[in-house]
């Protein structure tokens, strides 16, 4: 425990779902947390309370990651409040389902702005702050991008989201090369189906979701805590020699032949 003691982590989209799980797992390992949220203030405050209950410091900060200036202010506030930023988790994202032929451009553009450009803004500001810190005092840094198995799978009715996840994974690899001289690790995680409010919104009820889960070899959806624990590992000294890597956490979903053979 406490592999992240005295570290400061900024987590985007941390009020619920995967972001909440990550924020709490990082705090369990000793990190202080900036809890970013866009609209769920009450849920962000609850995450901050749970972090405080662990004896860590937590600050909530409202910012739409698609708003570059808002992100810039958030990073400046985090650096001023905590003194440094050691860990940044680019987690926030949105998906508006629809087939390409039917999608409204405004809906597709919002996905691009949040899920691709928002991640770029987060990673760029993280890199700038960490490189500047290293010039004053060598301390490295950890950046983790939360991507998706959509990066690997051409999931119908999700083209903009699929595109964004492919793009941010390549951004991860590029940044890993560029930031290696500063001892800043950059990695990504591809979650599969995780039990979050967003995931549940795509199903009519619990039985509908369980029926869909028959294609997961592990026979269940993943949890936000499982993504959080993997993220905490990548942010620890134990993962010092891992950079430019992608970790798939999906219970075997992406490699399941049964999925491809189901309708044959």
C-alpha positions in Angstrom: 0.0 0.0 0.0 0.9 3.7 -0.4 3.0 3.2 -3.5 1.9 6.7 -4.5 2.6 8.4 -1.1 3.3 12.2 -1.5 2.2 12.1 -5.1 -0.4 14.4 -6.7 -2.8 13.1 -9.3 -5.2 15.0 -11.6 -8.0 12.8 -12.9 -10.4 14.1 -15.6 -14.0 12.9 -15.5 -13.5 11.7 -11.9 -17.0 12.3 -10.5 -18.4 8.9 -11.6 -17.7 5.6 -13.4 -14.2 4.7 -14.3 -12.8 8.1 -13.3 -14.3 7.7 -9.8 -12.8 4.3 -9.5 -9.4 5.5 -10.6 -9.4 8.5 -8.2 -10.2 6.3 -5.2 -7.6 3.7 -6.1 -4.9 6.3 -6.5 -5.9 7.8 -3.1 -5.8 4.4 -1.5 -2.2 4.2 -2.7 -1.4 7.5 -1.0 -2.0 10.2 -3.7 -3.7 13.5 -3.2 -6.3 14.1 -5.9 -7.7 16.8 -8.1 -11.2 15.6 -9.0 -12.3 17.0 -12.3 -15.9 17.1 -13.3 -18.1 18.8 -15.9 -21.6 18.7 -14.5 -21.9 16.2 -11.6 -20.8 18.5 -8.8 -22.5 16.5 -6.0 -20.9 13.3 -7.2 -17.5 15.0 -7.4 -17.9 16.2 -3.8 -18.7 12.7 -2.7 -15.5 11.4 -4.3 -13.5 14.2 -2.6 -15.1 13.3 0.7 -14.1 9.6 0.3 -10.5 10.7 -0.6 -10.4 13.0 2.5 -11.7 10.1 4.6 -8.5 8.2 3.6 -6.4 11.0 5.0 -5.6 12.4 1.5 -6.2 15.9 0.2 -8.8 16.4 -2.5 -9.9 19.4 -4.5 -12.8 19.4 -7.0 -12.5 21.4 -10.2 -15.2 22.0 -12.8 -14.0 22.1 -16.3 -15.2 20.7 -19.7 -12.1 19.0 -21.1 -13.2 20.2 -24.5 -12.6 23.7 -23.4 -8.8 24.3 -23.7 -8.8 27.5 -21.7 -10.7 25.8 -18.9 -8.2 23.0 -18.8 -5.3 25.4 -18.7 -6.8 27.1 -15.7 -7.4 23.7 -14.0 -3.7 22.7 -14.4 -2.5 26.1 -13.1 -4.9 25.7 -10.1 -3.7 22.2 -9.4 0.0 23.2 -9.5 -0.8 26.2 -7.2 -2.8 24.1 -4.7 -0.6 21.1 -4.5 2.8 22.5 -5.5 3.3 19.9 -8.3 1.5 17.5 -10.6 3.0 14.0 -10.6 0.2 11.9 -12.2 -2.4 12.8 -14.9 -5.2 10.5 -16.0 -6.9 11.5 -19.2 -10.2 9.7 -18.6 -13.0 12.0 -19.7 -14.9 11.0 -22.8 -18.4 10.8 -24.4 -20.1 8.7 -27.0 -23.2 9.5 -29.0 -24.3 6.2 -30.6 -25.5 6.3 -34.2 -24.7 4.9 -37.6 -22.5 7.1 -39.8 -25.2 7.5 -42.3 -27.6 8.9 -39.7 -25.3 10.9 -37.3 -25.8 14.6 -36.9 -22.5 16.4 -37.4 -23.0 18.3 -34.1 -23.2 15.0 -32.2 -20.1 13.6 -33.9 -18.2 16.9 -33.4 -18.9 16.8 -29.6 -17.5 13.3 -29.4 -14.3 14.5 -31.2 -14.0 17.6 -29.1 -14.2 15.7 -25.8 -12.8 12.2 -26.5 -10.0 13.2 -28.8 -9.2 16.9 -28.6 -10.0 16.9 -24.8 -7.4 14.1 -24.3 -4.9 16.0 -26.4 -5.3 19.1 -24.3 -5.0 17.1 -21.0 -1.9 15.3 -22.2 -0.3 18.5 -23.6 -0.8 20.5 -20.4 0.4 17.5 -18.3 3.5 17.2 -20.4 4.3 20.9 -20.2 3.9 21.0 -16.4 5.9 17.8 -15.8 8.8 18.9 -18.1 8.9 22.3 -16.4 8.9 20.6 -13.0 11.8 18.3 -14.0 13.9 21.3 -14.9 13.6 22.5 -11.3 13.8 19.1 -9.6 14.0 15.8 -11.5 10.9 13.9 -10.5 9.6 12.2 -13.6 5.9 11.8 -14.1 3.1 9.5 -15.1 0.4 10.0 -17.8 -2.3 7.4 -18.4 -4.9 7.7 -21.1 -8.1 5.7 -20.6 -8.9 4.5 -24.1 -11.2 1.6 -25.1 -11.4 -1.8 -26.9 -13.2 0.3 -29.5 -9.7 1.3 -30.6 -9.3 -2.3 -31.7 -12.8 -3.3 -32.7 -15.0 -1.7 -35.4 -18.0 -1.4 -33.2 -21.1 -0.4 -35.3 -22.9 2.8 -34.5 -19.8 4.2 -32.7 -17.6 5.5 -35.6 -16.6 8.9 -34.0 -15.8 7.2 -30.7 -13.9 4.4 -32.4 -11.9 7.0 -34.3 -11.1 9.0 -31.2 -9.9 5.9 -29.3 -7.6 4.9 -32.1 -6.2 8.4 -32.3 -5.5 8.8 -28.5 -3.7 5.5 -28.4 -1.4 6.7 -31.1 -1.0 9.9 -29.2 0.1 7.9 -26.2 2.8 6.1 -28.1 4.0 9.3 -29.7 4.2 11.1 -26.3 6.0 8.2 -24.8 8.8 8.7 -27.2 8.9 12.5 -26.8 8.8 12.4 -23.0 11.2 9.6 -22.3 14.2 11.9 -21.9 12.3 13.5 -19.0 11.5 10.1 -17.4 7.8 10.7 -17.9 5.9 7.4 -18.5 3.0 7.5 -20.9 0.7 4.5 -21.2 -2.9 3.7 -22.1 -5.6 1.3 -20.9 -8.3 -0.3 -23.1 -11.2 -1.2 -20.9 -13.9 -3.5 -22.2 -17.4 -3.4 -20.8 -17.2 -1.8 -17.4 -20.1 -1.5 -15.0 -20.7 2.3 -15.0 -23.8 4.5 -15.3 -22.8 5.2 -18.9 -22.6 1.5 -19.8 -25.9 0.8 -18.1 -27.6 3.6 -20.1 -27.2 1.5 -23.3 -29.3 -1.4 -21.9 -33.0 -1.5 -21.1 -32.5 -3.3 -17.8 -30.3 -5.7 -15.8 -31.4 -8.8 -17.7 -30.7 -7.1 -21.1 -27.2 -6.3 -19.9 -26.6 -9.7 -18.6 -27.7 -11.2 -21.9 -25.2 -9.0 -23.7 -22.5 -10.1 -21.3 -22.7 -13.7 -22.6 -19.9 -12.9 -25.0 -17.5 -12.0 -22.2 -15.4 -15.1 -21.5 -15.0 -14.0 -17.8 -18.9 -14.0 -17.7 -19.2 -10.6 -16.1 -18.6 -7.0 -16.7 -15.5 -5.4 -15.2 -15.5 -2.9 -12.4 -14.2 0.6 -12.1 -12.0 -0.5 -9.2 -10.3 -3.0 -11.5 -9.4 -0.2 -13.9 -8.3 1.9 -11.0 -6.0 -0.7 -9.6 -4.3 -1.2 -13.0 -4.0 2.5 -13.3 -2.4 2.8 -9.9 0.1 0.2 -10.9 1.1 2.1 -14.1 1.5 5.2 -12.0 3.8 3.5 -9.4 7.5 3.0 -9.4 6.8 -0.7 -10.1 6.0 0.3 -13.7 9.0 2.5 -14.2 10.2 0.6 -17.3 6.8 0.6 -18.9 6.1 3.4 -21.4 4.2 3.5 -24.7 2.3 0.4 -23.7 -1.4 -0.4 -23.9 -3.1 -2.6 -21.3 -6.4 -4.3 -22.4 -8.7 -5.0 -19.4 -11.9 -6.7 -20.8 -12.3 -10.2 -19.5 -11.2 -11.6 -22.8 -14.0 -9.9 -24.8 -11.9 -8.5 -27.7 -10.3 -11.9 -28.4 -13.5 -14.0 -28.0 -14.1 -16.1 -31.2 -17.7 -16.8 -30.0 -18.6 -13.2 -30.6 -17.5 -13.5 -34.3 -19.2 -16.9 -34.7 -22.4 -16.0 -32.9 -24.5 -15.5 -36.1 -22.9 -18.0 -38.3 
